[in-house]
Amino acid sequence: MAYSLKANPAVVAPRLAQYGVNVLGLNPADGVEVNAKKAIEKTAEFFRSIGITQTLKDFGIDDTHFDEMADHVAKAWFGDFSTAIAPLDHKAVVEILKASL
């Protein structure tokens, strides 16, 4: 969510804000940018509250194989991620994995 918001805020912020208002009960008067960020925070809080593991480190994963993992995503996953709402390439996948530590 955070990567997508950073990569394409004009498209992603309104969608996250709408999710925040409609699903998480955020106040629409707070505005799109604020609610987009709050939606990400509230989703993480919810996941923590039900015991969902938050980071790759929690699984004992470090950055040793991030390049190989990014290659795997590019080769094995379905679809063309270069045209996604937040386009993904090898560098983007590695960035997301690092942010997940």
C-alpha positions as CSV (number, residue, x, y, z in Angstrom):
1,M,0.0,0.0,0.0
2,A,2.7,2.5,1.0
3,Y,4.7,1.8,-2.1
4,S,1.7,2.2,-4.4
5,L,0.8,5.5,-2.7
6,K,4.3,6.8,-3.1
7,A,4.6,5.6,-6.7
8,N,1.3,6.9,-8.0
9,P,-0.4,9.2,-5.5
10,A,-2.8,10.8,-7.9
11,V,-4.5,7.4,-8.6
12,V,-3.8,5.5,-5.4
13,A,-4.6,8.2,-2.8
14,P,-8.3,8.5,-3.7
15,R,-8.7,4.8,-3.7
16,L,-7.0,4.3,-0.3
17,A,-9.0,7.2,1.1
18,Q,-12.3,5.7,-0.2
19,Y,-11.3,2.4,1.4
20,G,-10.5,4.2,4.6
21,V,-13.9,6.0,4.7
22,N,-16.0,3.0,3.5
23,V,-14.3,0.2,5.4
24,L,-12.4,1.7,8.3
25,G,-14.8,4.5,9.2
26,L,-12.4,7.4,8.6
27,N,-13.8,10.9,8.4
28,P,-14.1,12.1,4.8
29,A,-13.7,15.6,6.0
30,D,-10.0,14.8,6.8
31,G,-9.3,14.8,3.0
32,V,-7.9,12.4,0.5
33,E,-4.2,12.6,1.4
34,V,-4.7,12.3,5.2
35,N,-7.2,9.4,4.8
36,A,-5.0,7.6,2.4
37,K,-2.1,7.6,4.9
38,K,-4.5,6.8,7.8
39,A,-6.0,3.9,5.9
40,I,-2.5,2.3,5.6
41,E,-1.8,2.9,9.3
42,K,-5.3,1.6,10.4
43,T,-4.9,-1.5,8.2
44,A,-1.5,-2.3,9.9
45,E,-3.0,-1.7,13.3
46,F,-5.8,-4.1,12.5
47,F,-3.4,-6.8,11.3
48,R,-1.4,-6.4,14.5
49,S,-4.5,-6.6,16.6
50,I,-5.3,-10.0,15.1
51,G,-1.8,-11.3,15.4
52,I,-0.7,-11.1,11.8
53,T,3.0,-11.0,11.4
54,Q,4.2,-7.6,10.3
55,T,7.7,-7.9,8.9
56,L,9.9,-10.3,6.9
57,K,12.3,-10.3,9.8
58,D,9.6,-11.8,12.0
59,F,9.8,-14.8,9.6
60,G,13.6,-14.9,9.8
61,I,14.0,-13.5,6.3
62,D,16.8,-11.0,5.6
63,D,17.8,-9.3,2.3
64,T,20.2,-12.1,1.2
65,H,18.0,-13.3,-1.6
66,F,16.0,-10.2,-2.5
67,D,17.5,-10.0,-6.0
68,E,16.6,-13.6,-6.7
69,M,13.1,-13.1,-5.2
70,A,12.5,-10.1,-7.5
71,D,13.7,-12.1,-10.5
72,H,11.2,-14.8,-9.5
73,V,8.3,-12.3,-9.3
74,A,9.2,-11.0,-12.8
75,K,9.4,-14.4,-14.3
76,A,6.8,-16.6,-12.5
77,W,4.0,-14.3,-11.5
78,F,1.2,-13.8,-13.9
79,G,0.5,-10.4,-15.7
80,D,2.4,-7.4,-16.8
81,F,3.2,-5.4,-13.7
82,S,4.7,-2.6,-15.7
83,T,1.2,-1.3,-16.4
84,A,-0.2,-1.7,-12.9
85,I,-1.5,1.2,-10.9
86,A,1.9,1.4,-9.4
87,P,4.2,-0.2,-12.0
88,L,6.5,-2.8,-10.7
89,D,9.9,-3.8,-12.0
90,H,12.8,-5.6,-10.4
91,K,14.0,-2.5,-8.6
92,A,10.5,-1.8,-7.3
93,V,10.1,-5.3,-6.0
94,V,13.4,-5.1,-4.1
95,E,12.4,-1.8,-2.7
96,I,9.1,-3.3,-1.4
97,L,10.9,-6.2,0.1
98,K,13.4,-4.0,1.9
99,A,10.6,-1.9,3.3
100,S,9.0,-5.1,4.6
101,L,12.0,-5.9,6.8
